[in-house]
Amino acid sequence: MAAAALLRGAVAGFGSAARRWRPHAASRRCVAHGSGPVGSDPADGAAWTCFLLADRVLVRVRGPDAAPFLLGLLTNELPRPGPADGATSSFARAAYAHFLNVQGRTLYDVILYGLPQHNEEAPGFLLECDGSVLDPLQKHLAVYRIRRKVTVEPHPNLRVWALLPGGPQAAPLQERAEATVILTPDPRTACMGWRLLTQGDGPALVPKGQLGDLRDYHRHRYQQGIPEGVHDLPTGVALPLESNLAFMNGVSFTKGCYIGQELTARTHHTGVIRKRLFPVRLAGPLPAQGIRPGTLVLTATGQAAGKFRAGQGDVGLALLRSETIKSPLHIRTSESQQVVVMASVPDWWPTAK
């Protein structure tokens, strides 16, 4: 499958997220891929593994102008706020998006959640972001908040959990949108399961929930090619379409204008994306501190195929020229050791049409 030809098959919107979700065939392949994400007993297919993402924090944006304010800054449409009574809605309650700079490069990746809305309240949203950019993100929002009726503030009351099924027979989950609990499918891809925001204990809120090792979560998302946070998406460096933003339902090409839109729209309409962020597996003598971000990935003839972006152990992400991923690739470490790099195309990526 030619990775450079995949973009036209990407779907800009996530569609309706109000549904009872069971892992479909592609999701089962995602869960079964590699060593598995959860480290649970294979015989117990009904368990959900819950990962507390302590490095992810929430920012609340609310007020009469909250929706147009965010629409002018984000690459994607906004999720619809949930009903105040927690009833089922026909609209997505979560969305994935990037904030871009004026040159069209990624500043911050966020997952947005629509807050339950009472009739007398203005719309409100929660932005889940990398905890290390909480202050810069708030300052970025403040720059564009002038004369807008919008309040921006940290929201430490809720903690962020990722939920991954232990197997294809995992019990179905039901969306929730309440003041102290938001449970919704991860908007990026079904391979990433569900997102849970709660004040309480995550495993207590899902069927046969069990606490997972955070390293298993990161290994799973690296195997699936999912970047998350500033280590995977360096501020002011990463380009959104090279980072597979369209594949992760993170950009709308029909919404109104937003900061950094011009380069993203032009690249999409030309259909030429020569480099992409691919999941990679490393084989060989790895340095004790891992592969340094930005290390060149080379072809067998010594030509540059791209750069290693980030990873954990023997899995990670690399920005590579699409035509090189089926060729033998390697990294030369500072100790002059050669590490083999094996790139792959995730099953969940859309195919060309």
C-alpha positions as CSV (number, residue, x, y, z in Angstrom):
1,M,0.0,0.0,0.0
2,A,1.5,3.3,-1.1
3,A,1.4,5.5,2.0
4,A,1.7,8.7,0.0
5,A,-1.6,7.9,-1.8
6,L,-3.6,7.5,1.4
7,L,-4.7,11.1,2.2
8,R,-7.6,11.2,-0.2
9,G,-9.2,8.3,1.7
10,A,-9.0,10.2,5.0
11,V,-12.3,11.2,6.6
12,A,-12.4,14.8,7.9
13,G,-15.1,14.2,10.5
14,F,-15.6,11.6,13.1
15,G,-19.3,11.4,12.7
16,S,-21.7,10.4,15.4
17,A,-20.1,9.3,18.6
18,A,-23.3,8.6,20.4
19,R,-23.3,4.8,20.2
20,R,-22.5,1.7,22.1
21,W,-19.1,0.7,20.8
22,R,-17.8,-2.8,20.3
23,P,-14.4,-3.5,18.8
24,H,-14.9,-4.1,15.0
25,A,-12.5,-6.1,12.9
26,A,-9.9,-3.3,12.5
27,S,-10.1,-2.6,16.2
28,R,-9.5,-6.2,17.0
29,R,-6.4,-6.2,14.8
30,C,-5.2,-3.1,16.7
31,V,-5.7,-4.6,20.1
32,A,-4.1,-7.9,19.0
33,H,-1.1,-6.2,17.3
34,G,2.3,-6.8,18.7
35,S,2.5,-7.8,22.4
36,G,-0.8,-6.2,23.2
37,P,-1.6,-3.0,24.9
38,V,-2.9,-4.0,28.3
39,G,-0.8,-6.8,29.7
40,S,-4.0,-8.6,30.9
41,D,-4.7,-12.3,31.0
42,P,-5.6,-13.3,27.4
43,A,-8.3,-15.6,28.8
44,D,-10.1,-12.6,30.3
45,G,-11.4,-10.9,27.2
46,A,-14.0,-8.8,29.0
47,A,-11.7,-6.6,30.9
48,W,-11.0,-2.9,30.2
49,T,-7.6,-1.6,31.2
50,C,-7.5,1.9,32.5
51,F,-4.5,4.1,32.3
52,L,-4.2,7.3,34.4
53,L,-2.6,9.9,32.1
54,A,-1.1,12.1,34.8
55,D,0.9,14.1,32.1
56,R,-2.4,15.2,30.4
57,V,-4.3,18.1,31.9
58,L,-7.5,20.0,31.2
59,V,-8.2,23.6,30.3
60,R,-11.8,24.9,30.5
61,V,-13.0,27.4,27.9
62,R,-16.5,28.8,28.5
63,G,-18.6,31.8,27.8
64,P,-20.9,33.2,25.1
65,D,-18.1,33.5,22.6
66,A,-16.4,30.2,23.4
67,A,-17.4,28.4,20.2
68,P,-16.4,31.0,17.6
69,F,-13.3,31.8,19.6
70,L,-12.0,28.2,19.4
71,L,-13.2,27.7,15.9
72,G,-10.9,30.5,14.8
73,L,-7.9,28.8,16.4
74,L,-8.4,25.0,15.8
75,T,-8.0,22.8,12.8
76,N,-11.3,21.0,13.4
77,E,-15.0,21.5,14.2
78,L,-16.0,21.5,17.8
79,P,-17.8,18.7,19.6
80,R,-21.4,19.4,20.6
81,P,-22.0,20.0,24.3
82,G,-23.8,17.1,25.9
83,P,-27.4,17.4,27.3
84,A,-27.6,18.6,30.9
85,D,-29.4,15.4,31.9
86,G,-26.7,13.1,30.4
87,A,-29.2,11.8,27.8
88,T,-27.9,10.2,24.6
89,S,-26.9,12.8,21.9
90,S,-26.6,12.2,18.2
91,F,-23.4,14.3,18.0
92,A,-19.8,13.6,18.9
93,R,-18.9,14.7,22.4
94,A,-15.1,14.7,21.7
95,A,-13.0,15.9,18.9
96,Y,-9.3,15.9,18.0
97,A,-7.5,19.1,16.8
98,H,-4.3,21.0,16.6
99,F,-3.5,24.6,17.4
100,L,-1.2,25.9,14.6
101,N,1.1,28.9,14.4
102,V,0.8,31.4,11.5
103,Q,3.3,29.3,9.5
104,G,1.0,26.3,9.7
105,R,3.1,24.2,12.1
106,T,1.6,22.5,15.1
107,L,1.8,24.2,18.4
108,Y,-0.3,22.0,20.6
109,D,-2.4,18.8,20.1
110,V,-5.7,18.7,22.0
111,I,-8.7,16.5,22.5
112,L,-11.8,18.6,23.1
113,Y,-14.9,17.7,25.1
114,G,-18.2,19.4,25.0
115,L,-19.5,20.0,28.5
116,P,-23.0,19.2,29.6
117,Q,-25.0,22.4,28.9
118,H,-27.9,23.8,31.0
119,N,-30.3,26.2,29.3
120,E,-29.1,29.2,31.3
121,E,-25.4,28.5,30.7
122,A,-23.1,29.5,27.9
123,P,-21.3,26.8,25.9
124,G,-18.3,25.3,27.5
125,F,-15.5,23.0,26.4
126,L,-12.6,21.1,28.0
127,L,-9.3,21.0,26.2
128,E,-7.0,18.0,27.1
129,C,-3.4,18.9,26.4
130,D,0.1,17.9,27.4
131,G,0.7,19.1,30.9
132,S,4.1,20.6,30.0
133,V,2.4,23.2,27.8
134,L,-0.4,24.2,30.1
135,D,1.0,27.7,30.6
136,P,2.0,28.3,27.0
137,L,-1.4,27.2,25.8
138,Q,-3.2,29.5,28.2
139,K,-1.0,32.4,27.0
140,H,-1.7,31.5,23.4
141,L,-5.4,31.6,24.0
142,A,-5.0,34.9,25.9
143,V,-3.4,36.6,22.8
144,Y,-6.6,36.0,20.8
145,R,-9.1,36.5,23.6
146,I,-9.2,40.3,23.3
147,R,-12.8,41.6,23.5
148,R,-14.2,38.1,23.5
149,K,-16.6,37.0,26.2
150,V,-14.6,33.9,27.1
151,T,-13.1,32.6,30.3
152,V,-10.0,30.4,30.1
153,E,-8.8,28.5,33.2
154,P,-7.2,25.3,34.3
155,H,-9.6,22.6,35.3
156,P,-7.7,20.3,37.7
157,N,-11.0,18.8,39.2
158,L,-11.0,16.0,36.6
159,R,-8.3,13.5,35.8
160,V,-7.7,12.0,32.3
161,W,-7.9,8.2,31.8
162,A,-7.4,6.2,28.6
163,L,-9.4,2.9,28.4
164,L,-8.3,0.0,26.1
165,P,-10.2,-3.2,25.7
166,G,-8.5,-6.4,26.8
167,G,-9.9,-8.3,23.8
168,P,-12.7,-8.4,21.2
169,Q,-15.2,-9.5,23.8
170,A,-14.8,-6.5,26.0
171,A,-18.1,-5.4,27.5
172,P,-19.7,-2.4,25.5
173,L,-19.4,1.0,27.1
174,Q,-22.1,3.7,27.1
175,E,-21.3,7.3,26.6
176,R,-21.7,9.6,29.7
177,A,-21.6,13.4,30.0
178,E,-22.1,14.6,33.5
179,A,-20.6,17.3,35.7
180,T,-18.1,14.8,37.2
181,V,-17.8,12.1,34.6
182,I,-17.3,12.3,30.8
183,L,-16.9,8.9,29.0
184,T,-16.6,9.0,25.2
185,P,-14.8,7.1,22.4
186,D,-11.3,8.4,21.6
187,P,-12.0,10.7,18.5
188,R,-8.7,9.8,16.8
189,T,-9.2,6.2,16.0
190,A,-11.1,3.2,17.4
191,C,-7.6,1.6,18.1
192,M,-7.2,4.0,21.0
193,G,-10.4,2.9,22.8
194,W,-12.1,5.4,25.0
195,R,-11.4,8.6,27.0
196,L,-12.6,9.0,30.6
197,L,-12.6,12.2,32.6
198,T,-13.5,11.8,36.2
199,Q,-12.8,12.9,39.8
200,G,-12.9,9.3,41.0
201,D,-11.2,6.0,40.3
202,G,-11.3,5.1,36.6
203,P,-11.3,1.3,36.9
204,A,-14.3,1.5,39.2
205,L,-16.4,3.1,36.5
206,V,-16.0,0.5,33.7
207,P,-16.9,-3.2,33.4
208,K,-14.1,-5.3,35.0
209,G,-11.9,-2.3,34.9
210,Q,-8.3,-2.8,36.0
211,L,-5.4,-0.4,36.4
212,G,-2.8,-0.6,33.7
213,D,0.9,0.2,33.4
214,L,1.3,3.5,31.6
215,R,4.2,2.0,29.6
216,D,1.8,-0.4,28.0
217,Y,-0.4,2.5,26.9
218,H,2.5,4.4,25.3
219,R,3.8,1.2,23.7
220,H,0.3,0.5,22.2
221,R,0.0,4.0,20.7
222,Y,3.5,4.0,19.3
223,Q,2.7,0.6,17.6
224,Q,-0.4,2.2,16.1
225,G,1.5,5.4,15.0
226,I,-0.4,7.8,17.3
227,P,1.6,10.9,18.3
228,E,0.6,12.6,21.6
229,G,2.1,15.5,23.3
230,V,5.2,17.7,22.6
231,H,7.7,14.9,22.5
232,D,5.9,13.4,19.5
233,L,4.7,16.7,18.0
234,P,7.5,19.3,18.7
235,T,6.1,22.8,19.1
236,G,6.6,24.9,16.0
237,V,8.3,22.0,14.1
238,A,5.7,19.3,13.2
239,L,3.5,19.8,10.2
240,P,-0.1,18.6,10.8
241,L,-0.7,16.6,7.6
242,E,2.8,15.0,7.8
243,S,1.7,14.1,11.4
244,N,-1.4,12.3,9.9
245,L,-3.8,14.8,11.4
246,A,-6.4,14.0,8.6
247,F,-6.1,10.2,9.3
248,M,-6.9,10.9,13.0
249,N,-10.0,12.9,12.2
250,G,-8.3,16.1,13.4
251,V,-8.9,18.5,10.6
252,S,-11.9,19.8,8.7
253,F,-11.3,21.1,5.2
254,T,-14.8,22.7,5.0
255,K,-14.9,24.8,8.2
256,G,-14.2,28.5,8.4
257,C,-10.8,30.1,8.6
258,Y,-8.3,29.4,11.4
259,I,-4.8,30.4,12.3
260,G,-2.3,28.5,10.1
261,Q,-5.0,27.2,7.7
262,E,-3.4,28.3,4.4
263,L,-0.5,25.9,4.2
264,T,-2.6,23.0,5.5
265,A,-5.4,23.6,3.0
266,R,-2.9,24.1,0.1
267,T,-1.1,20.9,0.9
268,H,-4.3,18.9,1.1
269,H,-5.6,20.2,-2.2
270,T,-2.4,19.5,-4.0
271,G,-2.5,15.9,-2.6
272,V,1.3,15.8,-2.2
273,I,2.6,14.7,1.2
274,R,6.0,13.2,0.7
275,K,6.8,12.6,4.3
276,R,4.7,11.0,7.1
277,L,5.0,10.0,10.7
278,F,5.3,6.2,10.7
279,P,5.4,3.7,13.5
280,V,8.7,2.0,13.6
281,R,10.3,-1.0,15.4
282,L,14.0,-0.9,16.3
283,A,16.2,-4.0,16.3
284,G,19.8,-4.1,17.4
285,P,21.9,-2.7,20.3
286,L,19.9,0.2,21.6
287,P,21.7,3.0,23.6
288,A,20.9,2.9,27.4
289,Q,19.1,6.3,27.0
290,G,17.3,5.3,23.9
291,I,17.5,6.8,20.4
292,R,17.9,10.6,20.5
293,P,15.0,12.6,18.9
294,G,16.1,14.0,15.5
295,T,18.6,11.2,14.8
296,L,18.8,10.5,11.1
297,V,17.3,7.4,9.6
298,L,19.4,6.2,6.7
299,T,18.9,3.9,3.7
300,A,21.2,1.0,2.9
301,T,23.2,3.4,0.7
302,G,23.6,6.0,3.4
303,Q,21.0,8.5,2.1
304,A,18.7,10.2,4.6
305,A,15.2,8.7,4.7
306,G,14.0,10.9,7.5
307,K,14.4,11.4,11.3
308,F,13.5,9.5,14.4
309,R,10.9,11.5,16.3
310,A,10.3,9.8,19.7
311,G,9.7,6.4,21.2
312,Q,9.8,3.9,24.1
313,G,12.2,1.0,24.1
314,D,12.1,-0.7,20.7
315,V,9.1,1.1,19.3
316,G,8.5,4.7,18.3
317,L,7.7,7.1,15.6
318,A,9.8,8.4,12.7
319,L,9.2,11.1,10.1
320,L,10.1,9.3,6.8
321,R,9.8,9.8,3.1
322,S,7.0,7.5,2.1
323,E,8.8,5.9,-0.8
324,T,11.6,4.6,1.5
325,I,9.6,2.7,4.1
326,K,9.8,-0.7,2.3
327,S,13.6,-0.3,1.9
328,P,16.1,-1.5,4.5
329,L,16.6,1.4,7.0
330,H,18.9,1.9,9.9
331,I,20.1,4.4,12.5
332,R,23.8,4.9,13.4
333,T,24.1,5.5,17.1
334,S,26.7,7.7,18.8
335,E,28.5,4.5,19.8
336,S,28.8,3.7,16.0
337,Q,26.4,0.8,16.4
338,Q,23.8,0.1,13.7
339,V,20.1,-0.2,14.7
340,V,17.7,-1.6,12.2
341,V,14.6,0.5,11.6
342,M,11.4,-1.3,10.4
343,A,8.6,1.0,9.4
344,S,5.0,-0.1,8.9
345,V,1.6,1.2,7.7
346,P,-1.0,0.9,10.5
347,D,-4.1,-1.2,9.6
348,W,-6.4,1.6,10.7
349,W,-5.1,4.1,8.1
350,P,-7.6,4.8,5.3
351,T,-6.8,3.3,1.9
352,A,-6.7,5.2,-1.4
353,K,-10.0,5.4,-3.3
